[in-house]
Every structure is written in C-alpha cells, then in structure tokens.
Amino acid sequence: MSDMKKLSAVARDRVGKGAARAIRRQGYVPAVVYGTGQPPKAIAIQFKEAKKLIYDGGFMTTMFEIDIQGDKERVIPRDYQLDPVKDMPIHIDFFRVAKGQTVTVEVPVHFLNQETCVGIKRGGTLNVVRHTVELFVPADAIPDSIEVDIKDLEMGDSLHISAVKLPEGCSPTIQDRDFTIATIATPAGFKEEAEEGETGGGEEEGKE
C-alpha cells in the first residue's frame, strides 16, 4: 500500500490562464486543493517534483501531506493535465481527505502467472477488459494494485470481479453486476480447426 508522502507547495494569490502561464515560467506547476466543504485553495508545486511524482507511477493512488507554507493538508490526486505537445504536467487537482474517510480510486490490475496460464500456453490470448478497477477504499490504506492469478484459466474463460480477492476494506463501485476483468480469447484459427474437425468427423460417420 502507498505510504503518505510529503509534498511542499506555495500559495497562489492569482488564478486564471495568465497567472498560470506566469507560474509555469517560474518553474512551478499550478494546482488546486478542494473538497470537504472548504473553499478551494490555489497552490503551485515545483515542476521537477511534480514531473517525478507523476512519471514514477502510482501517483493517483498516493496520499500526500501538502505543506503550503506551514499550512498542512491531507490530499489525494484527483486529476492532472499534461501539455499535449511536450507531455509535461501543466496542472494538478488535489482532493482533501479527512482522517478515516473512504475515497474512490482507480486501482491498477496486475495479472500474475501469464507465462504459465493454461489457456495462453494452448495458444489463447489475454484480453484485458479493465486495466484498472474503480474501488471504494479507506483513505489511509489505498492499495497500489490488485493482483490476479490467471494460471488456471482456459481458453474461452472469463475472469469476473467476484473471483478477485480485494484488499480488506475495499469494494467495487459497480455493485449491480459481476463485471468482467479479463478473458482468455481463443484464436480464430483454433476455432476454425475445431469446427472443421467436427464437420469432418460427421462426414466420416455418415459414410460408414
């Protein structure tokens, strides 16, 4: 599970496109902290630190304690924007989190034992339906990922959320159906050969 990380920021007294551009020229990424019924707070984070946090992975499932010039806030990232050309961070949204609160988080799914999966070894292909699953999770125990063992899946099998052991205190936000996480797809050639074999067998039996 992700540990709470420390993050330093400075307050912004101006907002808007012009102010945001000025902040970026100074080597910062504009951001905002909102939620829990309090007014939004405009802040700025050093560009190098923001870029590292985003590209190191796990950013959206990490709790942060932001120190805004002595004023500390417990937050979780809710969104970030990248420059469409340079692919660099240009804005971040943080959501305030109260102690003991439950939050909604998109958690990555990791598929284990692909190399020993029965269906894949026979020629099937792992078809990932959901690379992430949205969960209700305790704010102080956000899982880095969900691990799913697929070694026993055959070709044509589907893996549903009901078959996944979720971390304690976590539950899917989708409650009205047993949705699919992944399937082991059967190659078209394999299907055709099987159908031809069945047809051929019937013809031979007819001749006899």
C-alpha positions in Angstrom: 0.0 0.0 0.0 1.1 3.5 -0.7 2.6 5.4 2.2 1.7 9.0 2.8 4.2 11.2 1.1 5.3 14.7 2.0 4.9 17.5 -0.6 5.8 21.2 -0.4 3.8 23.9 -2.2 3.4 27.6 -2.2 0.1 29.5 -2.2 -1.0 31.4 -5.3 -2.7 34.7 -4.9 -3.8 34.9 -8.6 -5.7 32.5 -10.8 -6.6 32.3 -14.4 -4.7 31.5 -17.6 -2.3 34.4 -17.5 -1.4 33.8 -13.9 -0.9 30.0 -14.6 1.4 30.8 -17.5 3.4 33.1 -15.3 3.7 30.4 -12.6 5.0 27.9 -15.2 7.6 30.3 -16.4 8.9 30.4 -12.8 9.4 26.6 -12.8 6.2 25.7 -11.0 3.0 23.7 -11.8 -0.3 25.4 -10.9 -2.5 23.2 -8.7 -5.7 23.4 -6.6 -6.8 21.8 -3.4 -10.6 21.3 -2.9 -13.2 19.3 -1.1 -14.6 18.6 2.4 -16.8 21.7 2.1 -13.9 24.1 2.4 -13.1 26.8 -0.2 -10.6 25.7 -3.0 -7.0 26.7 -2.4 -4.8 27.7 -5.3 -1.2 26.4 -4.9 1.9 25.8 -7.0 4.3 22.8 -6.9 7.9 22.8 -8.2 7.8 21.5 -11.8 10.7 18.9 -11.3 9.0 17.4 -8.2 5.6 17.2 -9.9 7.0 15.6 -13.0 8.9 13.0 -11.0 5.8 12.1 -8.9 3.6 11.7 -11.9 6.1 9.6 -14.0 7.4 7.4 -11.2 4.0 5.7 -11.1 1.2 5.3 -8.5 0.6 9.0 -8.4 -3.2 8.7 -8.4 -3.3 6.2 -5.6 -0.9 8.0 -3.2 -1.9 10.1 -0.2 0.0 13.3 0.2 0.5 15.7 3.1 1.0 19.0 1.4 2.8 21.7 3.3 1.6 25.0 2.0 4.0 27.4 3.7 3.2 25.8 7.1 -0.4 25.0 6.4 -0.7 21.2 6.0 -3.4 19.4 4.0 -4.1 15.7 3.6 -4.9 15.1 0.0 -5.1 12.6 -2.9 -4.6 13.5 -6.6 -7.9 13.6 -8.5 -6.7 14.7 -11.9 -3.7 16.1 -13.8 -3.2 17.7 -17.2 -0.2 17.2 -19.5 0.9 19.5 -22.3 -0.4 17.9 -25.5 2.9 18.5 -27.3 5.6 18.3 -24.6 3.8 15.8 -22.4 4.7 17.7 -19.3 2.5 18.4 -16.3 0.7 21.8 -16.5 -2.0 21.4 -13.8 -2.9 19.2 -10.9 -6.1 18.8 -8.9 -5.9 17.5 -5.3 -8.9 16.4 -3.2 -8.9 17.0 0.6 -9.2 13.8 2.7 -10.4 13.7 6.3 -8.9 11.0 8.6 -11.0 7.8 8.4 -12.7 8.8 5.2 -13.5 6.4 2.3 -12.4 7.6 -1.1 -13.0 6.4 -4.7 -9.8 5.4 -6.5 -9.0 3.8 -9.8 -6.6 0.9 -8.8 -4.4 -0.8 -11.5 -4.9 -4.6 -12.1 -1.8 -6.8 -12.3 -2.2 -10.2 -14.0 0.1 -12.9 -12.4 1.4 -16.1 -14.0 0.7 -15.2 -17.6 3.6 -17.4 -18.7 2.1 -20.5 -17.0 -1.6 -19.8 -17.8 -3.2 -22.9 -19.2 -5.2 -21.1 -21.9 -2.3 -18.9 -23.1 0.1 -22.0 -23.3 -2.5 -23.6 -25.6 -2.5 -20.6 -27.9 -5.0 -18.3 -26.3 -4.5 -14.6 -25.7 -5.0 -12.5 -22.6 -7.7 -9.9 -23.4 -7.7 -7.3 -20.7 -11.1 -5.7 -20.4 -10.2 -3.5 -17.4 -6.7 -2.3 -16.8 -8.0 -0.5 -13.6 -10.9 -1.1 -11.3 -12.7 1.7 -9.5 -12.9 0.9 -5.8 -14.2 2.4 -2.6 -11.1 2.3 -0.3 -10.0 3.5 3.1 -8.1 6.8 2.6 -5.3 5.5 4.9 -5.0 2.1 3.2 -5.1 2.7 -0.6 -3.8 -0.4 -2.4 -1.1 0.2 -5.1 -2.7 -2.5 -7.2 -4.9 -5.6 -7.4 -3.1 -8.8 -8.1 -5.0 -11.5 -10.1 -3.7 -15.0 -10.7 -4.7 -16.3 -14.1 -2.7 -19.6 -14.2 -5.7 -21.8 -14.2 -7.8 -20.0 -16.8 -8.6 -22.0 -20.0 -9.3 -20.6 -23.5 -12.7 -19.0 -23.5 -12.7 -18.4 -19.8 -13.7 -15.0 -18.3 -12.5 -13.6 -15.1 -15.1 -11.6 -13.1 -14.7 -9.2 -10.2 -16.4 -11.8 -7.9 -13.3 -14.1 -8.4 -10.9 -11.4 -7.3 -9.7 -11.2 -3.7 -9.8 -7.5 -2.9 -7.8 -5.9 -0.1 -9.5 -5.5 3.3 -12.0 -2.7 3.4 -12.1 -2.3 -0.4 -15.2 -2.8 -2.6 -16.0 -2.1 -6.2 -18.0 1.0 -7.0 -20.1 -1.1 -9.5 -22.4 -3.1 -7.3 -25.2 -4.1 -9.7 -23.4 -6.6 -11.8 -20.5 -9.1 -11.8 -18.4 -7.3 -14.4 -15.5 -8.9 -16.4 -11.9 -8.0 -15.7 -10.3 -10.1 -18.5 -10.8 -13.1 -20.8 -8.6 -15.7 -22.4 -9.5 -15.3 -26.1 -9.5 -18.3 -28.4 -7.6 -17.6 -31.7 -9.8 -17.6 -34.8 -7.6 -20.3 -36.5 -8.1 -22.6 -33.5 -11.9 -22.2 -33.7 -11.9 -22.9 -37.5 -9.8 -26.0 -37.0 -12.1 -27.3 -34.3 -15.1 -26.7 -36.4 -13.6 -28.4 -39.4 -12.6 -31.3 -37.2 -16.2 -31.7 -36.0 -17.6 -31.4 -39.6 -15.0 -33.9 -40.9 -15.9 -36.4 -38.2 -19.6 -36.2 -39.1 -18.9 -36.9 -42.7 -16.8 -39.9 -42.0 -19.5 -41.3 -39.7 -22.1 -40.7 -42.4 -20.0 -42.7 -44.9 -19.9 -45.6 -42.6 
